[in-house]
Amino acid sequence: MNAVESPVAAGPAPALASHRPLALARWLFAVAALVVLMVAVGGITRLTESGLSITEWKPVTGALPPLSEAQWQAEFEAYKQIPQYTEVNGPAGMTLADYKFIFFWEWFHRLLGRAIGLAFALPLAWFWVRKAIPGGYHARLLGLLALGGLQGAVGWWMVTSGLTQDVKVSHLRLAAHLLLALTTLGALVWTALDLRATARGEAKAGFTPFGLLVLAMLLLQLVYGAFLAGLRAGYLAGSGWLNWDAWPLMQGRLVPDGIDWSRGIGHALVSDPYLVHFIHRWWAWALVAILVVLARRVRRAHRPASVAIHAAFGTQILLGIATVMSGMNLWLAGLHQLVGALLVAATVWGVHSLTPAGASANRAN
């Protein structure tokens, strides 16, 4: 196989003396690292059922947690009005201390989102004023800023789905929230890699047909991972540590009992937890196969990208199996989501390296 393919589209990006593409690339990699952390914290927030603990969206004043006992009581009273408390946590005997625990994770998740917004917006303004942004990147960077703002709005849209009629958020809205975060992560990494190419006087990388296929297959796996999380479908494999019926079988069967086809195949594919779990665990192997091909194609052009792809999908598979066999252990499940974000970054790195421009820039760096 060839190490590189002809891109669908690529163009020159000359740099001027005042431009600082390498500084911009380092900044975007740093923001991408914050997004990876955000995804990990979001996973813990979901797994601890913390996402509905803050019932109002206060973009500015919400940065501060309650600072007095009266404020804590007010927040707890607001939480007591939603179905998650009245139907689940209230009857279970939730105390104020219990509430403070779930409040922390949702507050920290939102605080980190604000921090990422500032970490992107303020340096962007500085680079813009200093005329340090190379031509062709201004609109892309503004688009990344818009994605960050949209992420906050989608997050609140997700939360509202669980405040009135359900004890949990909509799995479809959760999927939109998570996929938008991972799309933003991929765009940050791709743009940073393009900026490194620009610093070398190389053309920006374009998408190859094979690269687009890899990204499409990864996207499908991420969609079903998000559905699985939102539907709590991971618990269907079994419970308790070292549950040998949880993998490769589900409850002792390859194809699990319980798939509900009565509302049509479309509904089952999107909303049936048994089928969603089944697709997520077995589509993973199709994704692994194409990632192996991707890693082999970029190995000669850029060996570190190849190693990163292998390490990411290998670790992710092991964590996925360990998570279901442990009965959805919190920290294993959280690590599974964290490595999922790293897999996105590694795959984007590999796809970027498929093009002559990407391979040249990676060899030079």
C-alpha positions in Angstrom: 0.0 0.0 0.0 1.1 3.5 -0.6 2.0 5.6 2.4 0.0 8.6 1.0 -2.9 9.2 -1.3 -3.8 12.1 -3.5 -6.0 14.5 -1.5 -9.5 15.5 -2.7 -8.5 19.2 -2.2 -5.4 21.0 -1.0 -4.0 24.4 -1.6 -0.9 26.5 -0.8 -0.8 28.5 2.4 2.1 30.9 2.3 3.2 32.5 5.6 4.3 36.1 6.1 6.9 37.2 8.6 4.4 38.5 11.0 2.4 35.3 11.1 3.0 32.8 13.9 1.6 29.5 12.8 3.6 27.4 15.2 2.5 29.4 18.2 -1.1 29.1 17.0 -0.7 25.3 16.6 0.7 24.9 20.1 -2.3 27.0 21.4 -4.8 24.8 19.6 -3.2 21.6 20.9 -3.4 23.0 24.4 -7.1 23.8 23.9 -7.6 20.3 22.5 -6.1 18.8 25.6 -8.6 20.8 27.7 -11.4 19.4 25.5 -10.2 15.9 26.2 -10.3 16.6 29.9 -13.8 18.1 29.4 -15.0 14.9 27.7 -13.6 12.8 30.6 -15.3 15.0 33.3 -18.5 14.8 31.2 -18.3 11.0 31.4 -18.0 11.1 35.2 -20.8 13.6 35.4 -23.0 11.2 33.4 -22.0 8.1 35.3 -22.7 9.7 38.7 -26.1 11.0 37.5 -24.9 14.5 38.2 -26.1 16.3 35.1 -29.4 17.4 36.4 -28.2 18.6 39.8 -28.1 22.3 38.6 -31.5 23.3 37.4 -30.7 26.7 36.0 -28.3 27.9 33.3 -26.4 31.0 34.6 -23.5 31.5 32.2 -21.8 34.2 34.3 -23.0 34.0 37.9 -23.1 30.2 37.8 -19.3 30.1 37.8 -19.5 30.4 41.6 -20.8 27.5 43.6 -23.1 28.1 46.6 -21.1 29.9 49.3 -23.5 29.6 52.3 -25.8 27.1 53.9 -28.8 29.1 52.7 -27.6 29.0 49.1 -27.0 25.2 49.3 -30.5 24.7 50.7 -32.0 26.8 47.9 -30.2 24.8 45.2 -31.3 21.5 46.9 -34.9 22.7 47.0 -34.8 23.5 43.3 -33.4 20.0 42.6 -36.2 18.5 44.7 -38.8 19.7 42.2 -37.5 17.6 39.3 -38.5 14.0 38.5 -35.0 12.7 39.2 -35.4 13.6 42.8 -39.1 12.9 43.3 -39.0 9.5 41.6 -35.4 8.2 42.3 -33.1 10.0 44.7 -35.8 11.3 47.1 -37.3 7.9 47.8 -33.7 6.6 48.1 -33.1 9.0 51.0 -30.8 11.6 49.3 -29.2 13.9 51.9 -27.7 17.4 51.4 -24.2 15.8 51.5 -25.2 13.4 48.7 -26.6 16.4 46.7 -23.3 18.3 47.1 -21.4 15.4 45.6 -23.4 15.4 42.4 -23.6 19.2 42.3 -19.8 19.3 42.3 -19.4 17.2 39.2 -21.9 19.2 37.2 -20.5 22.5 38.5 -17.0 21.4 37.6 -18.1 20.3 34.1 -19.7 23.7 33.5 -16.7 25.6 35.0 -14.3 23.7 32.7 -16.5 24.6 29.7 -16.2 28.3 30.7 -12.4 27.9 31.1 -12.1 26.4 27.6 -14.1 29.3 26.2 -11.8 31.8 27.7 -8.7 29.7 26.8 -9.9 29.9 23.2 -11.4 33.4 22.9 -8.8 35.5 24.6 -5.7 34.1 22.8 -7.7 34.3 19.5 -8.3 38.0 20.1 -4.6 38.5 20.9 -3.4 36.7 17.8 -5.9 38.5 15.7 -4.9 42.0 16.9 -1.2 41.1 16.4 -1.9 40.0 12.8 -0.3 36.7 13.7 -3.0 34.5 12.0 -2.0 33.3 8.5 -4.4 33.9 5.6 -7.1 31.3 5.2 -7.4 30.6 8.9 -9.5 33.5 10.2 -12.9 32.0 9.2 -11.9 28.6 10.5 -10.9 29.9 13.9 -14.1 31.8 14.2 -15.9 28.6 13.3 -14.2 26.8 16.1 -15.2 29.6 18.5 -18.8 29.3 17.3 -18.7 25.5 17.9 -17.6 26.2 21.5 -20.5 28.5 22.0 -22.9 26.1 20.4 -21.6 23.3 22.7 -22.8 25.3 25.8 -26.2 25.9 24.3 -26.6 22.2 23.3 -25.5 21.2 26.8 -28.3 23.2 28.4 -30.8 21.9 25.7 -29.8 18.4 26.8 -30.3 19.2 30.5 -33.7 20.7 29.9 -34.9 17.3 28.6 -34.6 15.8 32.1 -36.0 18.7 34.2 -39.7 18.1 33.7 -40.8 14.8 32.3 -38.0 12.3 32.8 -35.5 11.2 35.4 -32.7 11.4 32.9 -31.7 13.5 29.9 -32.6 12.4 26.4 -30.1 10.0 25.0 -30.5 11.7 21.6 -29.6 15.1 23.0 -26.8 13.6 25.0 -25.4 12.1 21.8 -25.6 15.5 20.1 -23.7 17.1 23.1 -21.0 14.5 23.1 -20.5 14.3 19.3 -20.3 18.1 19.1 -17.5 18.0 21.7 -15.6 15.3 19.8 -16.1 17.1 16.4 -14.7 20.2 18.0 -11.7 18.2 19.3 -11.1 16.7 15.8 -11.3 20.2 14.2 -8.9 21.6 16.7 -6.3 18.9 16.0 -6.7 19.1 12.3 -6.3 22.9 12.3 -3.3 22.7 14.5 -1.7 20.1 12.1 -2.5 22.4 9.2 -0.8 25.3 10.9 2.3 23.2 11.5 2.3 22.5 7.7 1.9 26.2 7.0 4.9 26.9 9.2 6.9 24.7 6.9 5.6 26.5 3.8 3.6 23.4 2.9 0.1 23.2 1.6 -2.8 22.4 3.9 -3.9 18.8 4.0 -7.0 17.7 2.3 -9.3 14.7 2.8 -8.7 11.5 0.9 -11.6 9.1 0.1 -10.1 6.5 2.4 -9.6 9.1 5.2 -13.3 10.1 4.9 -14.3 6.4 5.1 -12.3 6.0 8.3 -13.8 9.1 9.9 -17.3 8.0 8.9 -16.8 4.6 10.5 -15.4 6.2 13.6 -18.4 8.6 13.7 -20.9 5.7 13.7 -19.1 4.1 16.6 -19.1 7.3 18.5 -22.8 7.7 17.8 -23.6 4.3 19.3 -21.3 4.9 22.2 -23.3 8.0 23.0 -26.6 6.2 22.6 -25.3 3.4 24.8 -24.3 5.9 27.5 -27.6 7.8 27.4 -29.7 4.6 27.5 -27.6 3.1 30.3 -27.3 0.1 28.0 -23.9 -0.9 29.4 -25.6 -2.3 32.5 -27.5 -4.8 30.4 -24.5 -7.0 30.0 -24.6 -8.0 33.6 -23.5 -6.8 37.0 -20.6 -7.4 39.4 -16.9 -7.8 38.9 -15.6 -10.5 36.5 -19.0 -11.3 35.1 -17.9 -13.8 32.4 -21.3 -13.7 30.7 -20.9 -10.0 29.9 -18.4 -10.4 27.1 -18.2 -11.6 24.4 -21.8 -12.7 25.2 -24.5 -10.6 26.6 -26.5 -12.3 29.3 -25.1 -15.6 28.0 -26.1 -15.0 24.4 -24.3 -13.6 21.3 -27.5 -11.8 20.2 -29.2 -10.7 23.4 -32.8 -11.4 24.2 -35.0 -8.4 24.8 -34.6 -6.4 21.5 -37.9 -4.7 20.9 -38.8 -4.7 17.2 -42.5 -3.8 17.8 -42.0 -0.1 17.1 -40.0 -0.6 13.9 -36.4 -1.2 12.9 -35.7 2.6 12.9 -36.7 3.0 16.6 -34.8 -0.2 17.6 -31.6 1.0 15.9 -31.7 4.3 17.8 -33.5 3.7 21.0 -33.5 0.0 21.9 -30.8 -0.5 24.6 -30.1 -4.1 23.8 -29.6 -3.5 20.0 -27.6 -0.3 20.7 -25.2 -2.2 23.0 -24.9 -5.1 20.5 -24.1 -2.7 17.6 -21.6 -0.7 19.6 -19.6 -3.7 20.8 -19.4 -5.4 17.4 -19.0 -2.4 15.1 -15.9 -1.7 17.2 -14.2 -4.6 15.5 -14.9 -3.3 12.0 -13.5 0.1 13.2 -10.4 -1.7 14.5 -9.8 -3.4 11.2 -9.9 -0.1 9.2 -7.8 1.6 11.9 -5.1 -1.1 11.4 -5.1 -0.3 7.7 -4.9 3.4 8.4 -2.0 2.9 10.8 -0.1 0.8 8.2 -0.7 3.4 5.5 0.8 6.3 7.6 3.5 4.2 9.3 6.2 5.1 6.7 5.1 8.8 6.4 4.8 9.4 10.1 5.4 6.5 12.5 4.3 8.4 15.7 0.8 8.8 14.3 0.7 5.0 13.5 1.8 4.2 17.1 -0.8 6.6 18.6 -3.6 4.9 16.6 -2.6 1.4 17.6 -2.2 2.4 21.3 -5.5 4.3 21.4 -7.7 1.6 19.8 -6.0 -1.2 21.7 -6.4 0.5 25.0 -10.0 1.4 24.2 -11.0 -2.1 23.3 -9.5 -3.5 26.6 -11.2 -0.8 28.6 -14.6 -1.4 26.9 -14.4 -5.1 27.7 -13.2 -4.4 31.3 -16.0 -1.9 31.8 -18.8 -4.3 31.0 -17.2 -7.2 32.8 -16.9 -5.0 35.9 -20.6 -4.1 35.9 -19.9 -0.6 34.7 -17.3 0.4 37.2 -17.2 4.2 37.4 -13.5 4.7 36.8 -13.2 2.1 34.1 -16.2 3.6 32.3 -14.7 7.1 32.7 -11.4 6.0 31.3 -13.2 4.4 28.4 -14.7 7.8 27.5 -11.4 9.5 28.0 -9.5 7.2 25.7 -12.4 7.5 23.2 -11.5 11.2 23.0 -7.8 10.3 22.5 -8.8 7.9 19.8 -10.5 10.7 18.0 -7.4 12.8 18.2 -5.1 10.0 17.0 -7.4 9.0 14.1 -7.6 12.7 12.9 -3.8 12.8 13.2 -3.5 9.6 11.0 -6.1 10.8 8.4 -4.3 14.1 8.2 -1.0 12.3 7.6 -2.5 10.4 4.6 -2.0 13.4 2.3 1.3 14.5 0.8 1.1 17.8 2.7 0.3 16.2 6.0 3.0 13.6 5.6 5.6 16.2 4.7 4.7 18.4 7.6 4.7 15.5 10.1 8.1 14.3 8.9 9.5 17.8 9.3 8.1 18.1 12.8 
